[in-house]
Amino acid sequence: MKKLAAVIAIVIIATVASAGCLTIGSSSGGFDMDDLTAPEIVYADAVNIAMPEPMMAVSPQTGMDLSWSVTEDIYVGSGGALLLTIENINSIGRLYVYGFGLVWDDGTSTYRNCSVYVPAGEARSLGLLVFDAPADPGVHSYTIKVKVAASVMMWDPVRGSSEAWRDQGEMSMSKARSADVVPLKEMTEQAVKNNIPTYYSKINSLVSYEAAEGMADAVRTERPGNYSILQVVEAFEQVRAAIDYKDDGNVDHWQDAAETLELGTGDCEDHAILMASVIGALGGNARVNIVQGHAFPTVFVGTTEQQMAQVENAIASYYGLAPGELTAAHLVDEAGYWLVVDTTGFPYAGGIPAQSGYTSADGDWSIRSDYLYAIDATGDASTGLFGL
């Protein structure tokens, strides 16, 4: 499967340098270099994809329903992402799914392994698929395929009841669906500024590590140990699951972290502020990035390309993908690498943020904005009170 490239276009870095704004810990506050803590590189345990035994020439039922969500934009060549759920609609007998994929009408296809048992009458998530797309824009049809084994209960007068399995192989959903594959976007240059006082004060009056401590504890429960990249991904998943997106409408009200947790809803700024608060509570460093029509968080993950490559492989392991099957979107400045964790963008940690798009079939991407204001989420609003 083709990797999705993720580093923001170099023209953005050049714009920052020429503007003289590539600074850490500016006069309006922000992180000092000594404040920055990279998450430990920890890999999720590999999933066992061994087929259940024994396999027999039985004819079990394989009734199943599939449901999935696909990214709103699917780009020529670069593709998109989907999350797939399978329901076992049989009254008896389990399903075992060991792979799934997406196949387009032009033959473009992407598959991945998984290892998921689905009891009768229940549903299970099969996980994330980062998929390729056709090379020509327009409406294309696609089919979701799953590789599945099914079981039936057998009776033996000597051994009694036992579960027997049969590999059903690759099965297609009953009907192909269609999606609009959109052209690649033009590269856009951003004028980048760090910690503009008015934004710094406003955002950090709303960031609260204390309010996010409960969610941070929930993250640590799922991913124990020191602050790690798996905790960053888990935080992304928990915020995305807990907070529904809700637009403010005509009144642009920015919620603090506690209010967003209480309401369970929020727009892009609210998601970003809460995500930054959780990362701070975990012991990391996050930013809220303001662009035209959008806000999204990033997390400091290291200072070298080698560290960034390790981060990408650790994220892939969280989602059950092999090394090299997922490349994470990030921004780069003099401090190092900042992982995109936009819970309103592509549905995985390291997916491209909303208000951005792919600019090449190799996966280069760009934010659709003339500016980017990077605001360190320190939780300290005491600096920069006098505005611009």
Secondary structure, 3 states (H helix, E strand, C coil): CCCCCCEECHHHHHHHHHHCCCCCCECCECCCHHHCCCCECCCCCCCCCCCCCCECCCCCCCCEEEEEEECCCEECCCEEEEEEEEEECCCCCCEEEEEEEEEECCCCEEEEEEEEEECCCCEEEEEEEEECCCCCCEEEEEEEEEEEEEEEEEEECCCEEEEEEEEEEEEECCCCEEEEEECCCCCCCCEEEECCHHHHHHHHHHCCCCCCHHHHHHHHHHCCCCCEHHHHHHHHHHHHHHCEECCCCCCCCCCCHHHHHHHCEECHHHHHHHHHHHHHHHCCCEEEEEECCEEEEEEEEECCHHHHHHHHHHHHHHCCCCCCCCCCCEEEECCEEEEECCCCCCCCCCCCCCCEEECCCCCCEEECCCEEEEEECCCCCCCCCCCC
